[in-house]
């Protein structure tokens, strides 16, 4: 698709593989007609987020009329979307059936995380996990200033589907409204607006890394409701924050499991979030060192470099 997930999961690895000479092909944000497919005779078709009734008809046609190997790409456990997620109202009641049918029509499934692979494991025998990384512009190295205001700038950035995650922090944001400058980017629930010093609207994907860095956050937060949908998500939020050098406090969840140096909140209680934030505020230099360590880990291990292309090639191309 044309959003960030389309970029991270298809367009960026496709472009890098093509630039490196591994593949030749094209990106299509609609569904090609069979006459086009017959002319091009692709070896592989990557089919992203195909879980509508029309998609089932299209993939059935591809399977019947083309010899191309079909790869089903999905990065969310769309079967069980949280109630407060803005997209939940658009999810049909038979989403599990649609996803299962779509997966069955393909030769392989490629997902973003191991928990998502586990959640879908009964639907296909060949599921490959390939994690994403920050967008290509982050390679140039983003810089973000620190201690630019009298009070610490503490914030969050993300899309419009995170109302439930952000509402976890309602009491925390109220309690610290006179101690820090709250900065939100991309979304801010109405209940939080009175306590937020700055709200920045979303920007085009190409501008997102620079805009995020320009917020000059002294501390970034990554709350997640604890449920299966969020357990299956990737750690992209940590990678984006880390590329900017922001120290991060996050929920201790499967999505954020691993070695990345962040402060993790185990039970999502307001008390634990307040304790974690105040710990960072009490020793800003130690907090900044953690941000530096996170940036180093992200740029070393996660930004899409030539050595990562083998993982995508194995998932998309290897028989």
VOBA-1610 file (N, C-alpha, C; in pm, whole numbers, padded with zeros to 5 digits, always signed):
BEGIN
Unk+00084-00120+00000Unk+00000+00000+00000Unk+00088+00125+00000Unk+00026+00240+00003Unk+00100+00365-00013Unk+00144+00427+00119Unk+00111+00365+00230Unk+00145+00422+00360Unk+00284+00374+00404Unk+00316+00403+00530Unk+00449+00368+00582Unk+00476+00218+00574Unk+00373+00136+00602Unk+00396-00008+00600Unk+00429-00054+00458Unk+00372+00010+00357Unk+00408-00023+00220Unk+00553+00009+00191Unk+00599+00120+00248Unk+00739+00160+00228Unk+00834+00064+00300Unk+00809+00043+00429Unk+00901-00038+00510Unk+00908-00183+00464Unk+00791-00239+00431Unk+00782-00382+00410Unk+00796-00425+00265Unk+00775-00334+00169Unk+00785-00373+00029Unk+00873-00277-00051Unk+00835-00151-00056Unk+00902-00058-00148Unk+01051-00043-00116Unk+01084-00026+00012Unk+01225-00006+00047Unk+01310-00130+00020Unk+01272-00249+00070Unk+01354-00366+00037Unk+01356-00397-00113Unk+01244-00374-00182Unk+01241-00394-00327Unk+01343-00304-00395Unk+01341-00176-00359Unk+01432-00080-00422Unk+01578-00116-00396Unk+01607-00158-00273Unk+01746-00192-00240Unk+01790-00320-00311Unk+01701-00418-00320Unk+01736-00541-00391Unk+01758-00514-00540Unk+01675-00426-00597Unk+01689-00393-00738Unk+01818-00314-00762Unk+01847-00219-00672Unk+01970-00140-00687Unk+02093-00228-00678Unk+02086-00332-00596Unk+02200-00422-00578Unk+02208-00528-00689Unk+02110-00529-00779Unk+02114-00622-00890Unk+02060-00761-00861Unk+01991-00776-00749Unk+01937-00906-00711Unk+01808-00937-00787Unk+01729-00835-00816Unk+01598-00856-00877Unk+01576-00753-00987Unk+01475-00779-01068Unk+01425-00683-01165Unk+01274-00693-01161Unk+01207-00580-01154Unk+01062-00587-01146Unk+01000-00449-01134Unk+00881-00444-01077Unk+00815-00315-01060Unk+00722-00319-00940Unk+00695-00200-00888Unk+00599-00183-00780Unk+00465-00140-00838Unk+00357-00194-00784Unk+00224-00161-00834Unk+00133-00140-00714Unk+00069-00023-00709Unk-00018+00009-00596Unk-00164-00021-00627Unk-00189-00090-00736Unk-00322-00140-00769Unk-00305-00288-00802Unk-00404-00347-00864Unk-00393-00487-00904Unk-00373-00496-01054Unk-00263-00552-01100Unk-00240-00561-01244Unk-00338-00656-01311Unk-00371-00625-01434Unk-00457-00714-01512Unk-00378-00838-01554Unk-00449-00945-01580Unk-00382-01069-01616Unk-00301-01055-01745Unk-00345-00968-01835Unk-00269-00951-01959Unk-00132-00891-01930Unk-00125-00800-01831Unk+00004-00744-01790Unk+00092-00852-01730Unk+00034-00933-01645Unk+00111-01040-01580Unk+00162-01140-01683Unk+00079-01170-01782Unk+00120-01264-01886Unk+00235-01207-01969Unk+00231-01077-01995Unk+00341-01014-02070Unk+00471-01017-01991Unk+00463-00991-01863Unk+00584-00979-01781Unk+00635-01113-01731Unk+00543-01209-01715Unk+00577-01342-01667Unk+00669-01336-01543Unk+00622-01277-01434Unk+00706-01266-01315Unk+00735-01403-01253Unk+00851-01413-01191Unk+00884-01534-01116Unk+00817-01532-00979Unk+00803-01411-00923Unk+00749-01394-00788Unk+00655-01275-00786Unk+00545-01287-00712Unk+00456-01174-00687Unk+00445-01155-00536Unk+00478-01034-00488Unk+00461-00999-00347Unk+00323-00935-00332Unk+00237-00994-00251Unk+00101-00946-00234Unk+00085-00898-00090Unk+00073-00767-00074Unk+00073-00709+00060Unk-00068-00676+00108Unk-00096-00714+00234Unk-00221-00675+00302Unk-00344-00708+00218Unk-00350-00828+00165Unk-00461-00869+00080Unk-00561-00948+00164Unk-00661-00878+00216Unk-00761-00948+00298Unk-00901-00890+00277Unk-00933-00861+00149Unk-01070-00825+00114Unk-01128-00934+00024Unk-01259-00930+00007Unk-01323-01029-00081Unk-01268-01017-00223Unk-01249-00893-00270Unk-01192-00874-00404Unk-01053-00935-00414Unk-00975-00922-00307Unk-00839-00978-00307Unk-00842-01130-00324Unk-00940-01194-00262Unk-00950-01340-00276Unk-00975-01377-00422Unk-01062-01303-00489Unk-01090-01330-00631Unk-00964-01308-00715Unk-00892-01199-00685Unk-00771-01168-00763Unk-00664-01275-00744Unk-00642-01316-00619Unk-00538-01415-00593Unk-00577-01552-00648Unk-00705-01583-00646Unk-00751-01708-00708Unk-00719-01706-00858Unk-00739-01591-00920Unk-00709-01576-01063Unk-00559-01588-01088Unk-00478-01525-01002Unk-00332-01536-01017Unk-00288-01682-01009Unk-00343-01753-00912Unk-00303-01892-00892Unk-00340-01978-01011Unk-00455-01950-01071Unk-00503-02031-01181Unk-00431-02002-01312Unk-00394-01875-01334Unk-00347-01833-01465Unk-00199-01797-01474Unk-00129-01790-01359Unk+00012-01752-01363Unk+00096-01855-01288Unk+00218-01874-01336Unk+00311-01965-01270Unk+00394-01894-01164Unk+00372-01765-01145Unk+00449-01690-01046Unk+00426-01744-00905Unk+00535-01748-00826Unk+00521-01785-00685Unk+00462-01666-00610Unk+00361-01691-00529Unk+00289-01584-00459Unk+00334-01576-00314Unk+00380-01456-00274Unk+00425-01431-00137Unk+00322-01342-00069Unk+00266-01388+00042Unk+00166-01312+00117Unk+00239-01233+00226Unk+00237-01101+00215Unk+00306-01012+00310Unk+00203-00948+00404Unk+00225-00966+00534Unk+00135-00907+00634Unk+00218-00870+00757Unk+00189-00755+00816Unk+00273-00710+00928Unk+00195-00683+01056Unk+00063-00707+01057Unk-00018-00689+01177Unk-00110-00808+01195Unk-00145-00836+01320Unk-00243-00941+01347Unk-00381-00879+01329Unk-00414-00856+01204Unk-00534-00784+01166Unk-00661-00857+01208Unk-00646-00983+01245Unk-00761-01066+01285Unk-00821-01017+01416Unk-00740-00956+01503Unk-00786-00920+01637Unk-00738-00779+01670Unk-00806-00679+01614Unk-00766-00539+01632Unk-00829-00485+01760Unk-00751-00415+01846Unk-00807-00361+01970Unk-00924-00266+01945Unk-01017-00264+02039Unk-01140-00186+02025Unk-01112-00038+02003Unk-01009+00017+02069Unk-00981+00160+02060Unk-00896+00197+01939Unk-00853+00098+01863Unk-00779+00125+01740Unk-00875+00188+01638Unk-00834+00297+01576Unk-00921+00370+01484Unk-00965+00285+01365Unk-00888+00180+01334Unk-00922+00096+01219Unk-01019-00016+01255Unk-01046-00034+01383Unk-01128-00148+01425Unk-01267-00146+01362Unk-01323-00026+01347Unk-01460-00018+01294Unk-01468-00062+01147Unk-01354-00067+01079Unk-01354-00105+00937Unk-01320-00253+00916Unk-01300-00326+01024Unk-01261-00466+01012Unk-01386-00553+01003Unk-01403-00630+00896Unk-01522-00716+00883Unk-01521-00828+00987Unk-01639-00876+01018Unk-01652-00981+01120Unk-01581-01110+01079Unk-01567-01133+00950Unk-01505-01258+00902Unk-01359-01238+00862Unk-01289-01145+00929Unk-01150-01117+00892Unk-01060-01240+00906Unk-01081-01320+01009Unk-01000-01442+01024Unk-01014-01532+00901Unk-01136-01548+00855Unk-01161-01631+00737Unk-01094-01573+00613Unk-01102-01440+00596Unk-01041-01376+00479Unk-00890-01390+00480Unk-00828-01368+00596Unk-00683-01381+00606Unk-00642-01526+00580Unk-00716-01619+00638Unk-00685-01761+00619Unk-00696-01800+00472Unk-00799-01751+00404Unk-00816-01781+00261Unk-00702-01721+00179Unk-00668-01596+00209Unk-00561-01530+00135Unk-00428-01601+00152Unk-00397-01639+00274Unk-00272-01710+00301Unk-00271-01845+00229Unk-00385-01913+00227Unk-00391-02045+00163Unk-00371-02036+00012Unk-00400-01921-00046Unk-00383-01903-00190Unk-00239-01870-00229Unk-00151-01858-00130Unk-00012-01819-00157Unk+00084-01931-00121Unk+00205-01921-00175Unk+00305-02025-00156Unk+00389-02002-00030Unk+00389-01880+00019Unk+00468-01848+00138Unk+00408-01725+00203Unk+00430-01713+00334Unk+00389-01595+00410Unk+00514-01530+00467Unk+00524-01397+00453Unk+00635-01322+00511Unk+00576-01223+00611Unk+00626-01229+00734Unk+00575-01144+00842Unk+00690-01068+00907Unk+00654-00972+00992Unk+00753-00882+01049Unk+00810-00928+01183Unk+00740-01017+01253Unk+00786-01058+01386Unk+00758-01206+01411Unk+00833-01264+01504Unk+00811-01404+01541Unk+00675-01425+01608Unk+00631-01335+01700Unk+00497-01355+01757Unk+00387-01356+01652Unk+00400-01276+01547Unk+00300-01277+01440Unk+00307-01410+01364Unk+00428-01458+01340Unk+00443-01589+01275Unk+00377-01698+01360Unk+00396-01691+01491Unk+00336-01790+01580Unk+00183-01783+01575Unk+00130-01659+01573Unk-00015-01641+01573Unk-00080-01694+01445Unk-00004-01693+01335Unk-00057-01738+01206Unk-00012-01879+01169Unk+00059-01945+01260Unk+00128-02069+01226Unk+00035-02180+01179Unk-00090-02179+01223Unk-00182-02285+01182Unk-00234-02266+01040Unk-00206-02149+00980Unk-00264-02117+00849Unk-00173-02153+00731Unk-00043-02176+00759Unk+00048-02207+00648Unk+00170-02280+00699Unk+00229-02363+00615Unk+00347-02441+00656Unk+00477-02366+00633Unk+00475-02256+00555Unk+00599-02184+00521Unk+00582-02036+00554Unk+00619-01999+00675Unk+00612-01859+00720Unk+00753-01812+00753Unk+00795-01704+00690Unk+00930-01649+00713Unk+00918-01515+00787Unk+01011-01491+00877Unk+01014-01366+00954Unk+01128-01280+00903Unk+01095-01159+00859Unk+01197-01061+00821Unk+01158-00929+00887Unk+01241-00884+00980Unk+01213-00758+01049Unk+01242-00640+00959Unk+01173-00531+00988Unk+01196-00407+00913Unk+01299-00320+00982Unk+01329-00207+00920Unk+01420-00110+00978Unk+01371+00029+00952Unk+01438+00128+01005Unk+01398+00266+00980Unk+01412+00300+00832Unk+01342+00402+00785Unk+01349+00438+00644Unk+01489+00482+00603Unk+01515+00472+00475Unk+01648+00501+00422Unk+01705+00636+00464Unk+01625+00745+00472Unk+01684+00873+00509Unk+01755+00873+00644Unk+01722+00775+00731Unk+01788+00772+00861Unk+01935+00736+00849Unk+01975+00678+00737Unk+02114+00640+00722Unk+02208+00759+00729Unk+02160+00873+00680Unk+02245+00991+00675Unk+02280+01039+00815Unk+02207+00993+00918Unk+02236+01034+01053Unk+02157+01158+01090Unk+02055+01138+01171Unk+01975+01252+01215Unk+02033+01308+01344Unk+02019+01437+01362Unk+02065+01500+01485Unk+01949+01569+01553Unk+01949+01562+01684Unk+01843+01623+01763Unk+01906+01693+01883Unk+01868+01817+01906Unk+01924+01894+02017Unk+01862+01851+02149Unk+01935+01872+02257Unk+01889+01836+02390Unk+01888+01959+02481Unk+01803+01952+02581Unk+01791+02061+02680Unk+01773+02196+02611Unk+01677+02200+02521Unk+01651+02324+02447Unk+01551+02414+02516Unk+01492+02367+02625Unk+01392+02445+02696Unk+01418+02436+02847Unk+01352+02523+02921Unk+01371+02525+03066Unk+01323+02395+03129Unk+01218+02337+03072Unk+01166+02210+03122Unk+01195+02101+03020Unk+01207+01978+03067Unk+01235+01865+02978Unk+01121+01848+02878Unk+01159+01820+02754Unk+01061+01794+02648Unk+01040+01643+02640Unk+00920+01601+02678Unk+00887+01458+02682Unk+00774+01435+02582Unk+00787+01333+02497Unk+00687+01322+02393Unk+00664+01184+02336Unk+00576+01183+02239Unk+00533+01061+02169Unk+00509+01096+02023Unk+00536+01000+01933Unk+00508+01018+01791Unk+00449+00890+01735Unk+00352+00906+01645Unk+00293+00787+01584Unk+00167+00819+01507Unk+00100+00714+01461Unk-00018+00729+01378Unk-00146+00736+01458Unk-00257+00742+01384Unk-00387+00768+01444Unk-00452+00645+01505Unk-00386+00531+01502Unk-00447+00407+01552Unk-00411+00378+01698Unk-00349+00473+01767Unk-00292+00444+01899Unk-00367+00509+02015Unk-00495+00535+01999Unk-00568+00601+02107Unk-00563+00521+02236Unk-00586+00392+02228Unk-00584+00309+02348Unk-00449+00309+02416Unk-00342+00306+02337Unk-00207+00308+02394Unk-00181+00440+02467Unk-00220+00550+02406Unk-00194+00681+02466Unk-00279+00706+02589Unk-00400+00653+02591Unk-00486+00674+02706Unk-00432+00607+02832Unk-00338+00514+02816Unk-00270+00456+02931Unk-00196+00563+03011Unk-00159+00670+02942Unk-00076+00774+03005Unk-00156+00895+03053Unk-00288+00888+03048Unk-00369+01006+03082Unk-00334+01061+03220Unk-00334+00979+03323Unk-00304+01027+03458Unk-00158+01071+03470Unk-00070+01005+03397Unk+00073+01042+03399Unk+00092+01181+03340Unk+00027+01205+03228Unk+00040+01335+03160Unk-00018+01446+03246Unk-00131+01419+03310Unk-00189+01518+03401Unk-00093+01547+03517Unk-00037+01442+03575Unk+00047+01458+03693Unk+00175+01537+03665Unk+00226+01526+03542Unk+00353+01591+03509Unk+00336+01718+03425Unk+00212+01762+03407Unk+00187+01876+03318Unk+00260+02002+03363Unk+00287+02017+03493Unk+00356+02135+03543Unk+00506+02112+03559Unk+00553+01993+03523Unk+00695+01961+03541Unk+00769+01946+03408Unk+00699+01905+03302Unk+00763+01883+03172Unk+00680+01949+03063Unk+00740+01964+02947Unk+00667+02010+02829Unk+00631+01886+02747Unk+00501+01858+02739Unk+00456+01744+02662Unk+00449+01779+02514Unk+00505+01691+02430Unk+00512+01714+02286Unk+00456+01591+02216Unk+00351+01611+02134Unk+00291+01501+02061Unk+00300+01529+01911Unk+00322+01420+01836Unk+00342+01431+01691Unk+00260+01322+01622Unk+00168+01363+01535Unk+00091+01268+01456Unk-00048+01244+01509Unk-00061+01235+01640Unk-00191+01211+01701Unk-00189+01259+01845Unk-00301+01311+01891Unk-00317+01346+02032Unk-00465+01335+02066Unk-00506+01237+02146Unk-00646+01224+02184Unk-00697+01351+02252Unk-00824+01381+02232Unk-00882+01503+02287Unk-00863+01512+02437Unk-00868+01399+02507Unk-00856+01400+02653Unk-00719+01450+02699Unk-00619+01443+02612Unk-00484+01484+02650Unk-00450+01627+02609Unk-00524+01683+02517Unk-00489+01813+02459Unk-00467+01924+02563Unk-00549+01934+02668Unk-00529+02045+02763Unk-00393+02043+02833Unk-00328+01929+02833Unk-00203+01916+02907Unk-00080+01916+02817Unk-00101+01924+02688Unk+00007+01912+02590Unk+00052+02051+02546Unk+00182+02076+02555Unk+00235+02207+02516Unk+00241+02221+02365Unk+00283+02114+02294Unk+00296+02120+02149Unk+00231+01997+02086Unk+00153+02021+01981Unk+00102+01912+01900Unk+00138+01939+01754Unk+00207+01845+01693Unk+00250+01857+01554Unk+00171+01757+01470Unk+00107+01805+01367Unk+00030+01718+01279Unk+00122+01628+01197Unk+00065+01520+01146Unk+00143+01427+01065Unk+00196+01492+00939Unk+00304+01436+00888Unk+00368+01487+00767Unk+00386+01371+00670Unk+00415+01400+00541Unk+00443+01292+00446Unk+00560+01205+00493Unk+00557+01080+00453Unk+00658+00985+00499Unk+00800+01033+00473Unk+00823+01094+00358Unk+00958+01138+00324Unk+01011+01243+00422Unk+00921+01318+00483Unk+00960+01424+00577Unk+00961+01377+00722Unk+00910+01257+00745Unk+00890+01211+00883Unk+01019+01203+00964Unk+01127+01143+00915Unk+01248+01132+01000Unk+01300+01267+01046Unk+01309+01362+00953Unk+01361+01494+00990Unk+01268+01567+01086Unk+01137+01551+01064Unk+01041+01615+01154Unk+01050+01556+01293Unk+01062+01424+01301Unk+01073+01359+01431Unk+01198+01409+01505Unk+01309+01414+01437Unk+01433+01460+01500Unk+01421+01604+01547Unk+01348+01686+01471Unk+01338+01829+01503Unk+01256+01855+01628Unk+01187+01756+01682Unk+01110+01776+01804Unk+01202+01798+01925Unk+01329+01759+01911Unk+01427+01782+02019Unk+01378+01727+02152Unk+01332+01603+02150Unk+01282+01542+02273Unk+01397+01505+02367Unk+01378+01533+02494Unk+01472+01486+02595Unk+01438+01345+02640Unk+01314+01303+02612Unk+01270+01170+02650Unk+01150+01133+02563Unk+01150+01012+02507Unk+01041+00966+02421Unk+00973+00845+02485Unk+00842+00838+02470Unk+00764+00731+02532Unk+00703+00641+02425Unk+00695+00512+02457Unk+00637+00415+02365Unk+00545+00321+02442Unk+00427+00369+02483Unk+00333+00283+02554Unk+00257+00193+02458Unk+00228+00073+02500Unk+00145-00020+02423Unk+00052-00093+02518Unk-00076-00099+02480Unk-00167-00186+02554Unk-00116-00329+02542Unk-00135-00406+02647Unk-00086-00544+02647Unk-00194-00638+02595Unk-00183-00672+02466Unk-00277-00762+02402Unk-00205-00832+02286Unk-00269-00930+02227Unk-00206-01009+02121Unk-00173-00924+02000Unk-00261-00831+01964Unk-00235-00745+01848Unk-00103-00671+01866Unk-00083-00609+01981Unk+00040-00533+02005Unk+00160-00624+02023Unk+00139-00744+02080Unk+00251-00838+02092Unk+00309-00873+01955Unk+00224-00870+01853Unk+00266-00909+01718Unk+00329-00793+01640Unk+00326-00674+01696Unk+00381-00558+01626Unk+00534-00561+01629Unk+00593-00481+01543Unk+00740-00473+01538Unk+00789-00366+01635Unk+00920-00356+01647Unk+00980-00256+01735Unk+01014-00126+01660Unk+00940-00098+01553Unk+00971+00017+01468Unk+00973+00149+01546Unk+00882+00164+01643Unk+00881+00288+01720Unk+01014+00310+01790Unk+01071+00204+01847Unk+01201+00217+01914Unk+01311+00251+01814Unk+01302+00195+01694Unk+01403+00223+01592Unk+01397+00368+01548Unk+01277+00419+01529Unk+01262+00559+01487Unk+01314+00654+01595Unk+01273+00630+01719Unk+01323+00713+01829Unk+01475+00700+01841Unk+01522+00577+01833Unk+01664+00552+01852Unk+01750+00618+01746Unk+01703+00620+01622Unk+01780+00684+01515Unk+01800+00833+01542Unk+01708+00891+01621Unk+01720+01033+01658Unk+01801+01053+01785Unk+01837+00945+01852Unk+01913+00956+01976Unk+01829+00986+02098Unk+01698+00966+02089Unk+01611+00992+02204Unk+01623+00879+02306Unk+01639+00911+02435Unk+01620+00807+02536Unk+01473+00764+02535Unk+01447+00637+02563Unk+01312+00583+02545Unk+01267+00505+02668Unk+01141+00528+02705Unk+01071+00442+02801Unk+00959+00373+02723Unk+00950+00241+02736Unk+00849+00167+02661Unk+00780+00064+02750Unk+00667+00015+02706Unk+00601-00095+02773Unk+00683-00222+02756Unk+00690-00301+02861Unk+00760-00429+02855Unk+00668-00530+02788Unk+00677-00540+02657Unk+00589-00625+02577Unk+00672-00701+02475Unk+00614-00806+02417Unk+00686-00886+02318Unk+00733-00800+02201Unk+00655-00699+02165Unk+00692-00613+02052Unk+00826-00545+02077Unk+00855-00513+02202Unk+00976-00439+02235Unk+01078-00526+02308Unk+01060-00656+02297Unk+01154-00748+02360Unk+01288-00741+02288Unk+01393-00773+02360Unk+01525-00774+02296Unk+01626-00692+02372Unk+01737-00666+02305Unk+01852-00606+02372Unk+01858-00454+02362Unk+01771-00392+02282Unk+01781-00247+02263Unk+01773-00176+02397Unk+01865-00083+02424Unk+01871-00018+02556Unk+01760+00084+02575Unk+01653+00042+02640Unk+01540+00127+02675Unk+01499+00094+02817Unk+01426+00184+02880Unk+01368+00157+03011Unk+01230+00096+02988Unk+01206-00021+03046Unk+01082-00094+03021Unk+00991-00091+03143Unk+00862-00061+03119Unk+00761-00057+03224Unk+00682-00186+03218Unk+00681-00260+03325Unk+00630-00397+03322Unk+00478-00405+03313Unk+00407-00331+03398Unk+00263-00353+03411Unk+00176-00238+03360Unk+00235-00135+03303Unk+00160-00023+03246Unk+00078+00055+03350Unk+00115+00047+03477Unk+00043+00127+03576Unk+00096+00271+03573Unk+00011+00365+03609Unk+00053+00506+03613Unk+00171+00524+03707Unk+00170+00452+03819Unk+00279+00464+03916Unk+00412+00422+03855Unk+00412+00311+03781Unk+00536+00265+03720Unk+00584+00360+03611Unk+00492+00413+03532Unk+00531+00510+03430Unk+00588+00636+03494Unk+00524+00685+03599Unk+00575+00805+03667Unk+00713+00780+03726Unk+00732+00664+03787Unk+00864+00632+03844Unk+00971+00630+03736Unk+00939+00570+03622Unk+01038+00559+03514Unk+01072+00697+03458Unk+00971+00779+03436Unk+00995+00912+03381Unk+01076+00996+03478Unk+01039+00993+03604Unk+01111+01074+03703Unk+01255+01026+03721Unk+01278+00896+03704Unk+01415+00845+03711Unk+01500+00908+03600Unk+01445+00916+03479Unk+01517+00978+03369Unk+01538+01128+03393Unk+01435+01194+03442Unk+01445+01338+03464Unk+01545+01372+03573Unk+01561+01282+03670Unk+01651+01308+03783Unk+01797+01301+03742Unk+01828+01230+03635Unk+01967+01215+03590Unk+01970+01228+03438Unk+01956+01350+03386Unk+01947+01366+03241Unk+02070+01316+03166Unk+02188+01329+03224Unk+02308+01285+03153Unk+02309+01133+03133Unk+02267+01059+03236Unk+02256+00914+03222Unk+02148+00879+03119Unk+02040+00957+03118Unk+01933+00936+03021Unk+01985+00956+02879Unk+02061+01062+02859Unk+02114+01090+02725Unk+02212+00982+02681Unk+02290+00929+02776Unk+02382+00820+02740Unk+02305+00698+02691Unk+02190+00675+02753Unk+02106+00564+02706Unk+02055+00591+02566Unk+02018+00717+02538Unk+01975+00754+02403Unk+02085+00734+02301Unk+02208+00770+02338Unk+02322+00750+02248Unk+02345+00602+02220Unk+02332+00520+02325Unk+02352+00376+02308Unk+02244+00316+02219Unk+02121+00367+02233Unk+02012+00318+02148Unk+02038+00356+02002Unk+02081+00481+01979Unk+02111+00521+01841Unk+02220+00433+01781Unk+02324+00408+01857Unk+02434+00325+01807Unk+02385+00185+01769Unk+02298+00126+01853Unk+02247-00008+01826Unk+02158-00009+01702Unk+02074+00094+01687Unk+01983+00100+01572Unk+02061+00114+01442Unk+02154+00207+01439Unk+02228+00232+01316Unk+02324+00118+01282Unk+02366+00046+01384Unk+02456-00068+01360Unk+02382-00191+01311Unk+02266-00218+01372Unk+02203-00348+01352Unk+02072-00348+01275Unk+02011-00230+01255Unk+01875-00231+01201Unk+01856-00156+01070Unk+01933-00053+01045Unk+01913+00019+00920Unk+01947-00074+00804Unk+01861-00072+00701Unk+01874-00167+00590Unk+02003-00141+00512Unk+02099-00230+00529Unk+02227-00224+00461Unk+02240-00348+00372Unk+02341-00350+00284Unk+02355-00464+00193Unk+02354-00600+00263Unk+02413-00607+00384Unk+02417-00737+00452Unk+02279-00786+00495Unk+02181-00693+00502Unk+02046-00735+00539Unk+01966-00784+00418Unk+02015-00755+00298Unk+01939-00793+00180Unk+01924-00944+00165Unk+02020-01019+00218Unk+02012-01164+00208Unk+01885-01216+00276Unk+01846-01153+00387Unk+01724-01197+00456Unk+01601-01178+00368Unk+01594-01061+00301Unk+01480-01036+00212Unk+01486-01130+00091Unk+01604-01151+00038Unk+01618-01241-00077Unk+01574-01383-00040Unk+01612-01427+00079Unk+01572-01561+00123Unk+01421-01573+00135Unk+01358-01465+00184Unk+01213-01468+00206Unk+01136-01459+00075Unk+01182-01374-00013Unk+01108-01348-00136Unk+01145-01443-00249Unk+01270-01482-00257Unk+01321-01549-00377Unk+01352-01696-00358Unk+01408-01733-00240Unk+01455-01869-00223Unk+01339-01968-00224Unk+01357-02077-00294Unk+01253-02181-00303Unk+01250-02261-00174
//
